[in-house]
Amino acid sequence: MCASDYYAPYTSVVVQSILKCCSLDSNYDLIILTKDMTLLNRETMSQMVKNHENVSLRFVDMAEHIQSLYPLYYAAHFTIESYFRVFIPYILTGYEKVIYCDSDLVWLQDPAELYRTDLRINMFAAIIDPIYIYNQNYCGPFWENYNTHVLGIDAGTPYVNTGVMVWNLAMFRENFSLPYILQIAVDRDSPFLFCDQDILNILCEDAIDFLHPAWNVLADSIGRGKQLNQLLKQLDMDRTYADGRMHPKVWHWCDQKKPWSTEIIDHGYLFWEFARESPFCESILYRLAHDRYQYSAASRKLATVLDGRV
């Protein structure tokens, strides 16, 4: 996983969800890439696994690794942490295979089951992205132009969401060097909208294995439901995605709206089921209340100071 210090409370919920569904038959090595997470937050999160003999949790300091990333452009809600993932094959050189996951999701099934995915000669496995399919079909010519002229991917080629992926690190290292990937990221006339997800789709276009959608159910936070269902039916993908939503193994809030910032969100209750057991629960609730208060004050044009006083 990749996380900033600000994201530590939400990343702890991911960890808590893993602890709830992991098996005693497997060992779990949890690694978090971060550039600024405080020692206090690291120690707090580490305490979560202390009673689990088959689970370890450690942190990789990315501060020195990311000097070459600062010229990058970040769209929407993405940050520099969105690019940490491309370093994983070259940091974890002793690993041939890993699961990567984002920090805005929860696990509902044992990750060991996903880890057993047979990648064969593929670079990684991920789900076909229904939101990208929706954007291409309902959001105007911009997306068709982006797919063709920025990504350079054929219209019929599936685009995947890499928020959950099983990664063949050994094969990836054999085919791509880190300087090559960083050059693609930095040397752009048109910026990538989805950061390293776009890069991975470009580089591995013909070597991606497709996971069942249940392993990365993307929450619908802006009302795509009816149109998306119609589109998936036309593509003969509706039953598979419906089955994923009915029997989710990972639930992922990948849009800008998050369950810790609004109660009106698709399956947000799943987040709170695990957040209640996180040592950061009070921090999550305080931040939610504070942000709501600040928004309310701003909407009434009230001036507030740093401690929240009007």
N, C-alpha and C positions, 0 to 999 in steps of 0.2 A: 504494500500500500504506500501511497504518498500523502503527506499531510503537513500543513503548516501548524504553527502553534495555535492560531485561531481555530483551526479545525480539530484540535486534539479532542475536545469533548465529543464531537460527532464520530471521530475515528474510534473512540472508545466503545461506541455503540456497535460498530462493526465487530470489534474484538469480542464484545459480550455475546453477540449473536453466534459467533464461531464457537465460543466456549460452551454455549447451550446445545449445539448440535454436533460437536466433535465426538469421535469414538475413542474408546480406550485401546482399540486395536491399531491405532495409527499414531504417529508422532507429528506434531505440528510446529513448524518453525516460522513464526510470524515476524516479518521484517517491515519496518516503517522507514521510508526515506523522507528526511526532513532537513530544512536548512535553518530553522529557528525555534524548534520546540524547546521550551524551557526544561531545565533539569527537574523541576517540581512536577511538571506534567508528565515527563517521561517516567519518573519514579511512581507517580500515581497510577499510570497505566500498567506499569510493570507489576504492581501489586495485584492486579486483576488475575494474573496467571500463577501466582505463587503456590496455590493449592492444587495445581494441575501438573502432575509429574511429567506428562507427555506433551506439554505445551511450553514453548519458549517464546519470549518476546524481546526483540532487540531493535536498535535504531541505527541508521546509517546517516552520518552527517553529510549533506549534499553541498555545503557552502563552497567548498573548493572546486567541486565538479562543475558548477553551473556558471562560471565566469563567462563562458562563451555564449551563454543563452540570453544575456541581457538585451541585445538588439531586437529580440522577438516582439511580435505584436500579439496581444491577447484579446480575443473577442468575447463579448457578452460577460459571463460569470467566470471565465477561465482565468487562471493565474499561472505564475511561473512553475508552480508545482505540477501543472498539467504536462510539463515536458520531462519531469524526472524519470518517467517510465522508460524512455529510450536509453537510459544509462544502465538499466537493470542487467542486461546480458553481459556488460563489461565490468560491472561491480561484483556480481555474483558469478565469478568465473569458475567456481567449483561446482556449479549447478548445471545440469543438463536440461532441467524442466522445472517450471514454477507455475503457480497460479498467481495472476495479478488481479486485484480488484480495486475499484474506486472506494472512496471513503464516505459516500452518500447512499449506502445500501445496507441491507441486512441479509444474513445467511439464514435459510430455513431448512437447509439440508447439509449433511456432512460434506465439507469440501474434499475429503479423501475420495469420495465417489467421483467427483469431477476430475480429480487428479489422475484417476485411472484411465482417462480418455486416451485412446491410442491415436497419436498424431501422425503416425506413419512417416511420410516425407513432407508433411505440411509444416509451415513455420509456426502457426498457432491455430487455436480453435476459438471461435466467438460466435455470437448470434447475428443473423441478418438484422439490420437495424430498421424497425418499422417506422420510426420517426423520420429517418432519411428518405424512405420510400414515400412517406406522406408529403414531405417538403417538395420533392421532385414533381409530384403530381398535382398538388393543390396550392403551392406557394409561388406560382408565376415562373417566368422564363429565367429568373436569376439562378435558380438551382440547377436547371439544365445547363446553363452556361458555366456555372461553377464546376459541375461534374465533368464537363467536356474539356474546358479550357484551363481550369486551374488544377484539378486533380488528374485529368487525362485518363479517366476511366470510361470504358465503353458503357453505353446506356444500359445494356443488359447484364452488366456485371454487378453482383450483389455487393453492397456496401455494408460493413459490419460495425457494430458497436463494441468497442474494446474495453468497456467498463468492467467486464469480467472476461478473462481470457486464460487459456492454458497455453503456455508459451514454450516452444522448443528452443531453448536458449542456445544449445550447442549448434543447431543448424543455422540459427539466426547469425551467430558469431562467424560461422564459416562463410556466409554470403555477404555480410555487411559490416563495415567498420564504423566505429563511433564517429570519427571525423566526417565520414561520408554522410551519415544521417544528420549530423548537426549542420553540415553545409546546406542540405536540402531545407532544413528548418529556417536557417538564417537568410539565405540568399534567395529571396522571393520578391517578385514584382507585385504579386497579389498574395496577401497573407492567407494562411490556412485558418479557416473558421473553427475547426475542431482540433487544432493543435496536433499533437503526435498521433491522434487517431487517424487523421487524414494521411499522415506519413506512412503509418503501418498498412493502411488500405492500399496505398500506391505501391509500396515496396513488395508486398506479399500478395498482390492481386490474384495470382494463379496458384497460390499455395496456402489457402486458408480452408480449414475444416469448419463446418458449420454446426454449432451446438444447438440443442433443443432450446427454444425460447424460454423454457422454465428456468434455465440457469441464469437468466438476466432479464427479468420482466421489467420493462420500462414503464414507469408510472405515467399516466395520462394526466398532466396538470393544466392543460390549456384547452380541453374539450375537443380533442381530435376524434374521440370514440366512434361516432356513427360513420363519418366519412372514411376513417381508417379501416373500419371493419368491412365496409363495402369494397374498398380497394384491395384488401387482403383476400377477400373472397374472389375477386377477379383474377388474382394471381395464384389462386388455389393454395393460399397460405393461412386461411382463416381458422381452420380446425386446429392446426398446430399451435397458433398463437392463443386461441381460446383455451386450449388445454394447458398452455403455460400459465395463463392468468388464473385458471381454476386450481392448478396444482403447482404453485410457484416454489422454486428451490432457492432463488435469490430475488429479492425485490429491490429495485433501483430507482431512486428519485433523481434522474439525470438532468432534468430541466432546471431553470433558475429557481422555481418554487421548491422549497424543502419542507419536510414535516416539522422541523424545529422552528420554522418561521411563520407557518400558517396551519390552521386546523382543517382548512378546506383543501384537501389534497388526497389523491388516490391512495388508499390503503395506508394512510399516515399512522394509523393505530399500531401497525407493525413496528414502526420505529420506537414508539413509546413503550411497547412491551419490553424491549431490551434496554431502553434509556433509563427506565425506573431502577434497573439493577446496576447501572453504571455508577462508579464513584464520582462522575462528573454531572450527575443528574441535577443537582442544585445549580451548578453553573449554567447548564442548558436552560433551566427554567428562569434563572435570573436574567440571562441575556434576552430571552424571549420577552419577559416583562419590561425590561429596560427599553428594548427596541420599540415595543408597542407604545410605551409612554412617550418616547422621543417623537414617534410618528404622530401621535395624537397632539402633542404640543406644537409640532411644526404645522400641522393642518389648521390649528387655531391661531397660528402666527404668534406663538408665545416663545420668548427667548429663554433658553436654558443654559446653565453652566455645566461643567464636566461631570459634577456629581449628581446632575439631574434636577437641581433646584430651578424653579421658574424665576 
